[in-house]
Amino acid sequence: MTKTLKSTLLSIALVTTLSAAQAQTALHAGFVENADVFMYMDISSMNASPFSKAIEEQQTPEAKALADEKTALFTAATGLDQDDVISMVFSMDIDNIDFQAQDPAELEKAQAIVAIELAKAITLEQAKAGLENMSEEGEMPAELTITTVDGIEVIKLVSSDAGEGPDSAFGTLSEDGKTFLMAFNTLSLKDALARIKAGEMSAPTADMATAMTSVGDSHVRIVLVLPPMARQKIQEGIQATVAQGGMGAMIAPFATAKSLIMSANTTQDLDFSLSLDLDNTGNATQASGMIQGMLPMLSMGLGPQAMELVQKVSISSAESVISLKVALSPGDINKITETAAGMPMGVE
């Protein structure tokens, strides 16, 4: 069987899996050509899970009142309530981005898209009002206008936080008003709209298709498949650090990193899984042992609650892949929150 046929079959399998989670349109729009980064969130299933309900019940009356106030303001602006947001998909092609330039404008050239699938249609004015609501809460500092760019009506977001991230971004809606799209450039928006019209996603690479299929129907799925150039840069950077001696040798096994997969399910507990493919069996074995040895030491300074949580973490390696798994109850999340609240803040 050729690689092309394998990739095609895997693509069919992952679309079947994801469409069952009511993410068909968002997946079509939100998966760019040659994607190296992919994220999917089944928001409706997460919100309806026993775990999420239990977390809500743990909120203090003050926190619950604040959350209800924010929800009410967002509903007033958009006409949407919590149950109307079905899923979110994000993907990005990082092959041609010069991360060493440390120039936020690099992202403005990227093929990258966020697609949010809604249960009911909204207008561009409502979407703008929702974004403005987020801006007022400090979650998205930007000036927003509705305008026409490159032949499509968009919400243009111009950053009001100088020096932080790209200077601008664009948002628009699918023809039926049920999928909201955001991108750094209008070309990405046009491609997304074309995929919705065609009713199909871009074909993933063989490595990406394999990774996407491996996470199944998890509520949260994050996949990073490093392109050859990125792998080379990482390897060169780690080798330079190792050559300096000291603690640098500890990161040496990670120089061959190939891909990272994270997934999470919210049922009764939060079941979290992370897999790192180091493309080298010896490096995976070495890194796994090192992480297992370091976890208890790292948690000692955080008190007995942290030690208790670390004992729930399972770390293993199989061939070239390191796997980390942990199941956290709502009570565990409460302990983490309490521990974090008790930690001293950094001094600037």
N, C-alpha and C positions, 0 to 999 in steps of 0.2 A: 504493500500500500504506500503510495507516495505521500510526501509531507503535505502537499496541497490537499489531497483527499482527506487526510487525517484532520487537517485544520478545518475543512468544511464540515466534517461530521461533528467535530467538537463545537463548532459555532452553532450548529443546529441544536445540539444538546443543551448548550448554555442559554440560548434564546428560549427554548422550551421551559427550562427551569425558571428563568427570570419572569417570563410572561405569566406563569402561575402566580407570581407575587404581585400582579397588577402593575407591572412597570414597563409594559411594552412600548408605549409612546416615548416615555422618558429615556428608555434604553436606546431606541432608534435615534433620538435627537442627541443624546448625551455621550455617545461613543464615537470618538473621532478616528480618522484613518491613522493607522500606525501608532495607536495609543500605547504608551509605556506606563501610564498611571491610570488606574481605574478605581473608582469608589462608588459603592451602591449602598443606600440606606432604605430599608423597608419601614418607613416612618409610621404608617398606619398600624402595622403589626407590633412594632415596638411600643407605641402608645397604649395599645389594647392589652399588652401582656401583664400577667400577674406581678412580675417584677416591677414594672413601671408603676402599677397601681400601689404597690407596697412602698415604693420610694416616695410617691406623692403623700401617702399617709404619714410618713416620717417627718414631713415638713412642719416647721413651727407655724403657728397661726399667722405670724408676721410675714414669713416667707410665702405662705400660701396666698395671703392677701395681695402681696406684691405681684406674684405670678398671675393671679386672676385679673389684676388691673392691667398688666401688660397684654394679656390675651384679649381683654375687652377692647383695648385701644386698637390692636391689630385687626380684630373683627370689624370694628367700626370703620376702619380705613379700607379694608379689602372685601368685606362681606364673607370672609372665610373664617371658619372655626378650626379647632385642632383636628377634628376628624376629616376635614376637607383636604389635608395635605397627605398624599398617598406615598410618594417616594421621591428620592433625589438621586441623580446620577451625575458623576463628574468624571471626566477623562482628559488626558493631556498627552500630547506628543512632545517629548523633551529632547529628541535627537539633535535638533539644530539650535538649542539654546546655549549660549555661552555663559555658564554659571560663574566662571572665573572673572568675568567682567564686572560682577557685583553691581550691575546696572538694572534697576527695576524696569526700565524701558524694554529690556530683553523679553519680558513676559508679554508685552503688548504685541509681539510678533508671533506668539505661540498659538498653535492649534489647540485650544482648550475650551471646554464648555461645561456649564452647569445646567442641568435640566431638572425642573421640579414639576412633578405630575400632580394635578389637582383633581378633585372629585367634581368640581363645577367650574364653569367658565367665569373669568374675570376680564375687565377691560385694562388697557394700558394705564389709564388714569388711576384705577384701583391699585395696580401693581406699584405705580409710582408712590401712591399714598402709603402703601405698606413699607416700601423702602425708606421713605421719609420718616415713618414711625420708628424704624430701626435706627436711622441716623440720629434722631432725637435721643434715643437711649444710649448713644455712643457706640453702637455696634457696627455702624457703617458710616464713618465720617466722610460725607460727600455732598456736593451740590448736584441736584437732579433737574433735568429738563427733558421734555418730550420734543423730539425733533426728527427730521428725516435725514438719514445718512446712507449714502450708497444705494439709494432707492428703496430703503425700508424704514418704516416708522419705528423708532427706538426710544428707550429711556437712556439718556446719556448721563453717566455718573462721572463727575470730575472730582478727584480727590481733594479734600480740604486739609489733608494731613501731609504737608510738604515733606518730601524725602522718604516717605514710607510707602513702598509698593508702587505699582504702576500709576501713572497720572490719571488714567481714565478707563472706563469699562462701559459696556453697552448691554441693555436688556431688551427683550421683546417677547411676544407671545406667539404660540402656534395659531393657525387659522381658526381653530375652534375655541381658543382662549383657555384651554385646559392644561397647557404646558408652558411654564415660564422659563425662558432661556437667558443666561448671562454669559458674556465672553469678554475677552480683552480687545477683540476687534470684530468688525462687522462681517468679515469673510467667514469666521467661525460660525456666526449666527446664520448666515446664508446657507452654509453647508448643512447645519442642523435642520433648518426648515426644509431643505431639499430631501434629507433623509426621512423626515416625518411624512412628506408628500409621497415618497417612494415606498414607505412602509417597511424600511429595512435599516439595520445598523451597518456601519462599516465593518468589513471582515477583519477580525483580530488576527494578529500574527500567531504563528503556531504556539510560541511560548506563552503569549497572553491568553490564548484560548484554553490551553491546558491549565493555567493558573486559575482562570475564572471558573472553570468547571470544577476544579478541586475543592472550592469553598462551598459548593452546593447551594442550598437555599437559605444560608445564614442571613439574619436580619441586617447585619453590617458586613460589608466585604470591601477590603482595601487590597489592591494588588499593585506592586511596583516591579516592573521587569526592566532591569538596567540595560540600556543599549550599549553596544561595544565601546563607544567613545567614553561613556560615563564610567564603565567598568575599568577602563584603562586609567582614567584620571584618579579614581579612587585608589587603585593599586599603586600608582605612582606616589600619591599623597601619603598613604600608609607606610610604604617602603621608606620614604624620606623621614617620617616620624620615627620609625624603628631604627634607622641608621643613627639617630641622635642618642640612642640608648635610653636608660632610665625605664619609665613605665611604658614606653612606646612599644616594647615587645609584646605587651598584653593584647594589643589590637592587631598584631600581625596575622592571626588566622582569618580575620575579616577582610583581608585584602582581595580575596577571590569572590566576594559577594556577587551573586548573580540575580537574585530576586527576593522579594519580601512579600509575604501574604499574611494579612490579619483578618480575622473574622470574629463576630460576636453574635450570640443569640440571647434574647431576653425572654425566658420562660418563667419558671419559678425563681431561678437565679440568673446571674449574668455569666454566661459561659464564653470565655475569651480564649482565643487561640492565635498563636503567632508562629509562622514558619519562615526560616531564613535559609535559603539555598546558597551554600558557599562553593558549590561546584567542585568540591574537593573533600573526599571522605576523611582524610587525616585532619584537615582544618576544622571540619564539623565536630569531630570527636574531641579535639583539643579545646575548641571554643565552648562546647557543651559542658565539659568538666570544669573549665574556668568559671563559667557563669554559676554553676551549681555551688562552687566553693565560695564565690563572692557574695551571693545573696544573703546568707545569714549575717556576714560581717556588715554589709550595708544597712541591714535592718536593726542591728544592735543599738545604734544611737537613736532610734525612733521609738523605743519603748516596747513593752510586752505585746501590745496590740499589733504592732508591725511584725514582730516575730511570729505571732499566731497566724497572720495572713500569709507570710512567706512559706509556712509549712503547707499551704494549700497549692503552692506552685509546683507543677510537674515539668521537668526539663529532660529532654532526651535527644538523641541523634540517631538517624537512620540513613546510611550512605552519606550523601553530602548535605543533608538537611538537618538543621537544629529546630526542634519544636518546643514551644512553651505553652502550657495550658493551665488555666485556673478557673474555678467556678466560685463566684462571689455572691453571697446572699445579700438581701437588702440591709441586713444588720452589719455585714462586712463593709458595705459602702458607707454606712453611718460611722463606723470606726475609722475608716480612711478619712472621712470629712473632719472628724474630731481631731485626729492626729495632725492633719494638715493645718487646722485652725490653731493648734497649739505650737506650731513650729515658728521660730523667730523669723521675722522678715529680713531680707538682705539689706545691707546698708550701702547706699550709693556713695 
